[in-house]
């Protein structure tokens, strides 16, 4: 009897269950539950993504703090040193630009998070406000450093111009000094340069160096003598001239007490100048007839 009762109750339960599952109300409730599960899953995934983004931003902010600190130290060092090059300033400028771009990127991420999460909790709003405030602080720091580097770059440009002007002036002075020195050297050579020609009567006559006023008159130096092929000498260095002849006569005008004609071991004469200043005082052209 008990067995039949249990079987009957079980059959009734199965029947009732089948009826409930097949009812419209049950189906509606089940559909709503499924929809809620789907929404919950989506919201859960969205929350996971939001927290992942927040973690990325927080990690990036830490990197910004460190980069900004190093950049501040570099900029201060740059301000104290005038020996830094334009290349180093350009490198710092690029670093500043990279941090500025990163700040702009994080601002964009925060804006997207705020738009995505319309039903924001008080904690979420506070977190967003703190991130925005810190980004503003970072941005102001970068603005200050940018102004500092711009001033330094201007200062460097002024110094570069000054160095270029000084270099140009030094080069101009150096060129002028070289030109002046060359002129002085030429004047020095001209001042101490003399000319001489040694030859026989025929050679000197053919060269139109000597002429005669009459049959019995001795030869004299021609007014056209300077056109002849004279050799040059420095009166400070040349004090003797080998004449390579046993006979010689000086035709140009030179005081007799300023020189001597001396015979060497071969019997040839050598002109020795004892007072070069007075010897060359009247003329810088020496004409010697030999033979």
Residue, then its C-alpha position, 0 to 999 in steps of 0.5 A: x500500500x505504501x509503495x503505491x502511495x509513493x509511486x503516486x506522489x512521484x508521478x504527481x510531482x513529475x506531472x506537476x513539474x512538466x506542467x510548470x516547465x511547459x507553462x508560459x510564465x516559466x518560460x518568461x522567467x527563464x528567458x529573463x534569467x538568461x538575459x540577466x546572466x548575459x548582462x551580468x557576464x558582459x558587465x563583469x567583462x566590462x569591469x575587468x577591462x576597466x580595471x585592466x585599463x586603470x592598472x595600465x594607467x596607474x603603471x604609466x603614471x608611475x613611469x611618467x613620474x620617474x621619467x619626469x624626475x630624470x628630465x627635471x634633473x637633466x634640465x637643471x643640469x643643462x641650465x647650469x652648464x653652458x658647455x652643452x651642445x644643441x644636440x643634447x638640447x634637442x634630445x631633451x626636447x624629444x624626451x619632453x615631447x614623448x612625455x607630453x604625448x604620453x600624458x595626452x594618451x592617458x587623458x584620452x584613456x580616462x575620457x573613454x573610461x568615463x564615457x563607457x561607465x555612465x553609472x559611476x560609483x563615488x569611488x570610481x569618480x574619486x579615482x578618475x578625479x585623482x588621475x586627472x589631477x595628477x595628469x594636470x600636475x605632470x602636464x604643468x611640470x612638462x610645460x615648465x621644463x619646455x619653457x626652461x629648455x626654450x630659454x636655454x636654446x635661445x641662450x645657446x643660439x645667442x652664444x653660437x652667434x657670438x662664437x661665429x662672429x668672434x671666429x669670423x673676426x679672428x679669421x679676418x684679423x689672422x688674414x690681415x696679419x698674414x697680409x701685413x706680414x707678407x707686405x713687411x717681408x716684401x718690404x724687408x727684402x726690398x730694403x735689404x736687396x741689392x743687385x750685381x753683375x760681373x762680366x768682361x768689357x765686351x759682355x757688359x757692353x753687349x748687355x748695355x750696362x756700360x758706355x763710353x763718353x769718348x775714346x780716351x774716357x774710361x767706361x761708365x755705368x749706363x743709365x740703361x744698366x738696370x734693364x740687364x740681367x742682374x743677380x740679387x743678393x741680401x746685403x745683410x748676408x753677402x759680404x764677399x763676392x768671388x770675382x774669378x778673375x786676376x783683374x777687376x774694376x768696380x765701375x758702379x759708385x761705392x766709397x773706396x773705404x767700404x770694400x777691398x779687393x783681395x787675392x785668394x790662393x789661386x790668384x783670383x780676386x775677391x770683393x770683400x765688403x767691410x761696411x755694407x751700409x755705406x757701400x750700398x748707400x749710393x746705389x744698390x746696383x754693383x757692376x764689376x768689370x773683369x779681365 
